[in-house]
Structure formats: structure tokens, C-alpha cells
């Protein structure tokens, strides 16, 4: 076999191997924009922990289901912001809860074709300088029958070197105490 033929065969083999190696990457990239568009967030559960209310602390835990309905690999969430509003049976309008409502967490991987739980924990202290936090905590001293919450916000979705702020909500939840 001539040297020219050997070089052509080697080049052809190299081309086939390269094509096979890069195909999954190209396929993943083709899912990129669809994954950004189709990523879903739903409120799974909201809970309050009032065990330290007498010490001036209230804990709010939100559990969201985040779904990547595509085959794209590489989605992560690094930051989540929640606007928290609440109303009790004694109130006529929702009140905005100020304070620490942005959470920075370890990047949460959202695997392809799966749903992942994203847990956000908020701690509200009566010693906060925010009057709305003090009013929020005072509500529980009145022992309401329930508190209705309304959550909106956004999360930061990362893919490749891109960052996208994605709106979420509104999500409603009622926590009963009676």
C-alpha cells in the first residue's frame, strides 16, 4: 500500500473518530436554547418553624421542584430571590415581607429529563431593622388560624458560560395553625 493511501486511510479514520467524539457535544448544544426556555419551577411545599418564636426567630422553608424536560446537560442554579407576601384572616391586604429574601447556595445541578428539589431556608429575626419583619413575627403571637403566602421572584440559571435571570411564580401557599 502506498504512503498516500495510508495517509488517506489514517485521515479518514481520524475524521470518523473525531465526528463520533464531538457528536454528543453538538447534540447537547442543540438542546441548549430549548432547555433555557422549558426549565420549569413549581412550589412543592412551604413550611414555617415557630419553635423559636419566643426567642425572636421564625424559619420559613420553601421547597421548589425544578424540572429540566430536555436532554441538555449543564444547567445549574446558583442564586434565588423570593418576594414574600402574606395575609392572615384579620388582614384585608397582602403585606410585603422585607429582609433576607435572596439566597446564595452551592450550584444546584438540574440533570436532563429530571426534577430536582431546591430547598430555600429563610430566617427572620425580630431584632431585624425591618419593621415588616417585626410585624410579620407579631402576627404569630396573635395565633392566627392560618397564614396565606404569595411567592414571586427569580432564579439565576447558568449554562455554559451564560447566566440567565428567570422569573418564577406567583406561587400561593396556605399554612394552617388551627
QUITACOR-V138425 format. One record per residue. SS is DSSP state (a for helix, b for strand, c for the rest). PHI is phi in degrees with one decimal (* if undefined). D_FIRST is the distance of its C-alpha to the first C-alpha in whole Angstrom. Layout:
ss/phi/d_first
SS/PHI/D_FIRST
SS/PHI/D_FIRST
This chain:
ss/phi/d_first
c/*/0
c/-74.3/4
a/-59.0/7
a/-61.3/8
a/-65.6/7
a/-63.6/7
a/-65.7/10
a/-64.8/11
a/-65.4/11
a/-62.7/13
a/-64.6/15
a/-63.0/16
a/-63.2/16
a/-61.4/19
a/-63.3/20
a/-64.7/21
a/-62.9/22
a/-62.9/24
a/-62.0/26
a/-65.7/27
a/-71.2/28
a/-89.6/30
a/-56.4/32
a/-61.4/35
a/-67.1/36
a/-66.5/36
a/-60.7/37
a/-62.4/40
a/-63.3/41
a/-64.6/41
a/-85.6/44
a/-53.5/46
a/-68.9/48
a/-64.3/49
a/-64.7/50
a/-63.2/52
a/-70.9/54
a/-98.3/54
c/-58.2/55
b/-116.6/59
b/-129.7/61
b/-135.4/64
b/-75.1/67
b/-90.3/67
b/-160.4/70
b/-128.2/73
b/-142.3/75
b/-114.8/78
b/-115.8/79
c/-105.7/83
c/-63.2/83
c/-112.6/84
a/-57.4/86
a/-67.2/89
a/-92.9/87
c/84.4/86
b/-130.1/82
b/-130.9/81
b/-113.0/77
b/-117.8/75
b/-117.4/72
b/-116.9/70
b/-117.8/67
b/-108.9/64
b/-97.3/61
b/-112.2/58
b/-118.5/56
b/-107.7/52
c/-81.9/52
c/-114.1/48
c/-88.4/45
c/-70.9/45
c/-103.9/44
c/122.5/46
b/-81.8/50
b/-139.0/52
b/-118.3/56
b/-116.5/58
b/-142.9/61
b/-135.7/64
b/-119.7/67
b/-120.8/70
b/-95.0/73
b/-113.4/75
b/-123.9/79
b/-144.0/81
b/-149.9/84
b/-115.8/87
c/-59.2/90
c/-82.9/92
c/-101.8/90
c/-103.3/90
c/-130.8/87
c/-65.8/83
b/-111.2/84
b/-80.8/81
b/-98.0/80
c/-87.5/79
c/117.7/77
c/-79.4/74
c/-120.2/72
b/-114.6/69
b/-120.3/66
b/-106.2/63
b/-141.7/61
b/-55.9/58
b/-53.2/55
b/-97.2/55
b/-76.5/52
b/-111.1/52
c/-64.6/49
c/-64.7/48
c/57.7/50
b/-138.4/52
b/-113.0/56
b/-121.1/57
b/-84.8/61
b/-115.4/62
b/-104.9/65
b/-116.3/67
b/-114.5/70
b/-120.4/73
b/-116.1/76
b/-114.7/79
b/-113.5/82
c/-63.4/85
c/-75.4/85
c/-59.1/83
c/-76.6/84
c/-82.9/83
a/-59.7/87
a/-63.1/84
a/-70.5/83
a/-64.3/87
a/-64.5/88
a/-59.3/85
a/-69.7/86
a/-64.0/90
a/-55.4/89
a/-75.2/88
a/-69.6/91
c/-84.4/93
c/50.1/91
c/-69.1/90
c/-66.4/89
b/-158.1/85
b/-130.3/83
b/-100.6/81
b/-112.5/78
b/-133.0/76
b/-113.9/73
b/-134.4/70
b/157.4/68
b/-154.6/64
b/-130.8/61
b/-97.2/59
b/-100.5/55
b/-112.3/52
b/-151.7/49
c/54.0/46
c/-105.0/48
b/-97.2/50
b/-126.2/54
b/-127.2/56
b/-91.8/60
b/-113.3/60
b/-71.0/64
b/-140.1/65
b/95.4/68
b/-78.7/71
b/-118.8/71
b/-110.8/75
b/-151.1/76
b/-118.5/79
b/-111.9/80
b/-93.2/83
c/-119.1/86
c/-96.3/89
